Amino acid sequence: MNMIAKLRPILIATLFVLATVTTYAQSKRAPIVAREGFWVTETPAKGQYTIVRFYTNQNQLVYEETIERRLNIARQQTKRQLNTALEQAMFVWNATHKVPTERQWVAAQFAGRR
């Protein structure tokens, strides 16, 4: 009985640590990936603008837009915003199979944010 009493705090601490680790592993966000198509950004080294291009999964250009700011594509929010604009472009592409022009989908996603 004395041995069980000594091991009880160790067992409780171990169970607590295991529960915490499993909860953390389950709460990790899945990588942000577009459902259809993909985007590519191009920012010149000394430029203050970014060219964003959207492609189908077959590498066919769907849309291109130049915005007057640099994008930090390492940010999760930036990836989500680009994916939202990509979904809009893919919707129009799938309906018309024409490259839309002057839509400003990317600029609209980043409006008001600097």
N, C-alpha and C positions, 0 to 999 in steps of 0.2 A: 504494500500500500504506500509505503514511504517513497519507493522508486517511481510510482505512477504520479504522485504529487510533485516530484521534482521534474518529471518530463512534461507535465501538463502545460506550463508556460511556453516551453520550446515548441510543442505541437501547435499551440494556438498561434504563436508568432509565425510558424512555417505556413499554416493554412492562410493566415492573413496576407502574407507576402505572395503566395500563389494566386489567391483571389485577385489581388491588385494587379499582378502581372497579366493575368488572363483578361481582365477588364480593359487594361491599356491596349493590349494587342487587338482586341475586338473593336475598339473605338478609333483606330487609325483610319484615316480617310483613304479611300481607293484613289489611284492615280486619275487625274483628269484627262479623259480621252474623248474625242469627238465620236459621235455615233456613226457618222458617215463623212468621208473626205478628211482632209488635213490642211493645215495652214503653215505658211513659211513667212518669216519676217526678215527684212533686210534693213539694217541701219548702218549707214556709212560711219566710219570712225570719227570724223569731225562734223558729221551732219546732225541737224536738230530735227530730223524727220525720220519716219519709218515707212517702208513699203511693205504692205501685207498682201500676200497672195493666197488664194484658196484653190485647192485642187480636189478633184474626185479621187477615189481610191485607185483609179486607172491612170493617175498622173496627168489628167487633162485640166488645164487652167479653167477655172470657173469664174473667178472674180479677182480684181486687183484694185487696191486703193492705197494712196499715199496720204499719210496723216502728218501734221506739223508738230510732232513730238516724238521723243524716244520712248520706246516701250521696254519695260523690264519683264521679259518673258519668264524669269525665274519665279515671279509672284504667282501664287495660285489664283488670285482674283483676275489677273491679266489673262491667264489661260482660260478661265471661265468666260470672260468677256469676248475673247477671240472665238471661242467655241460657239457662243450665242450668235455672233455675226456670221460665222461659218454655216450654222444651221439655216439662217435666213437666206444666205446665198445658195445653199444646196436646194432649198425649197423651190426657189425661182428657177434654178438650173433644171431640176427634175421636171418642172412643169413646162418649160419652154425650150430647153437645150440651147439657150443663147446666153452669151456672156453679158450680164447686165452692166451698165455704165452709170456713173454719177449717182450711186445710191447712198454713199456715205454711211454704210452699216457699221464700219469699224469706228469712225469718228463719233457716231451716235452713242456707242458703248462707253467711250471715254470722255464724253462731254462733261464739263464741269469738274473734272478730276485732273489735277496737275501733279 
